[in-house]
């Protein structure tokens, strides 16, 4: 079963693509999802359908500020290095943050920029929480925009140092 769905959040529409019943892409960027799925699933149609009940309930709770463990099936498609980085992202608890440097250190490498690129390539935003990764001396980046990153962290009751709010 292939489908795409849109969930309306307080931060704008959130787009989700499912293939074979597994989430393959989730983002505030519809064009990014269309490009991703056209490359990864070239001959596939992704008809617009209502979001399944489990994901809908989880997203409702998450955007109300509740702690949610996203346990729905996710199919991550990336390089072996990206997969290692994304697995580290999945270990960051709700309401916590880490840095690109700490992720690199946990992988036993010094390639912080490569970690940043892998975090930026995360195809399943929010569900694989790339917004919980900060730069050593700043907020870092976020494909959905830095304002959305701040708001997602606020939903999780993360208090940022004043120098990260600018």
TAJOZI-V110731 format. One record per residue. N is the residue number from 0. RES is the residue in one letter. D_FIRST is the distance of its C-alpha to the first C-alpha in Angstrom with 2 decimals. Layout:
n: {N,N}
res: {RES,RES}
d_first: {D_FIRST,D_FIRST}
//
This chain:
n: {0,1,2,3,4,5,6,7,8,9,10,11,12,13,14,15,16,17,18,19,20,21,22,23,24,25,26,27,28,29,30,31,32,33,34,35,36,37,38,39,40,41,42,43,44,45,46,47,48,49,50,51,52,53,54,55,56,57,58,59,60,61,62,63,64,65,66,67,68,69,70,71,72,73,74,75,76,77,78,79,80,81,82,83,84,85,86,87,88,89,90,91,92,93,94,95,96,97,98,99,100,101,102,103,104,105,106,107,108,109,110,111,112,113,114,115,116,117,118,119,120,121,122,123,124,125,126,127,128,129,130,131,132,133,134,135,136,137,138,139,140,141,142,143,144,145,146,147,148,149,150,151,152,153,154,155,156,157,158,159,160,161,162,163,164,165}
res: {X,X,X,X,X,X,X,X,X,X,X,X,X,X,X,X,X,X,X,X,X,X,X,X,X,X,X,X,X,X,X,X,X,X,X,X,X,X,X,X,X,X,X,X,X,X,X,X,X,X,X,X,X,X,X,X,X,X,X,X,X,X,X,X,X,X,X,X,X,X,X,X,X,X,X,X,X,X,X,X,X,X,X,X,X,X,X,X,X,X,X,X,X,X,X,X,X,X,X,X,X,X,X,X,X,X,X,X,X,X,X,X,X,X,X,X,X,X,X,X,X,X,X,X,X,X,X,X,X,X,X,X,X,X,X,X,X,X,X,X,X,X,X,X,X,X,X,X,X,X,X,X,X,X,X,X,X,X,X,X,X,X,X,X,X,X}
d_first: {0.00,3.79,6.59,10.22,12.69,16.44,18.62,22.32,24.52,28.32,28.03,25.99,22.35,19.91,16.75,13.55,10.57,7.54,5.94,4.75,5.75,8.84,10.94,12.15,14.49,16.51,19.76,22.24,22.07,19.64,21.09,20.62,16.87,16.71,19.00,17.29,13.85,15.80,17.74,15.25,12.50,15.06,13.62,10.20,9.79,8.78,9.76,11.81,10.94,13.04,12.79,11.96,15.42,15.94,15.49,17.36,20.17,20.53,20.82,23.26,25.34,25.33,26.51,29.15,30.49,29.49,28.81,25.14,23.69,20.09,18.63,14.88,13.07,13.79,13.43,16.65,17.35,21.09,24.41,25.96,28.33,25.73,23.87,27.27,27.93,24.60,25.26,28.63,27.12,25.13,28.54,30.17,30.68,30.05,33.25,34.37,34.64,35.53,36.52,35.36,38.57,37.87,34.45,36.17,38.88,36.48,35.06,38.66,38.74,40.58,38.10,37.44,36.39,33.81,32.43,32.46,30.53,27.86,27.69,27.41,24.51,22.42,18.95,18.24,21.25,22.50,20.12,21.88,25.17,26.76,28.81,30.85,32.42,35.74,38.21,41.41,43.44,41.01,37.69,35.98,33.15,29.82,27.36,27.12,30.93,33.64,34.13,30.55,31.12,34.31,32.70,29.88,32.67,34.69,31.87,32.20,36.00,36.71,40.18,40.70,44.15,45.87,45.80,41.97,41.86,43.48}
//
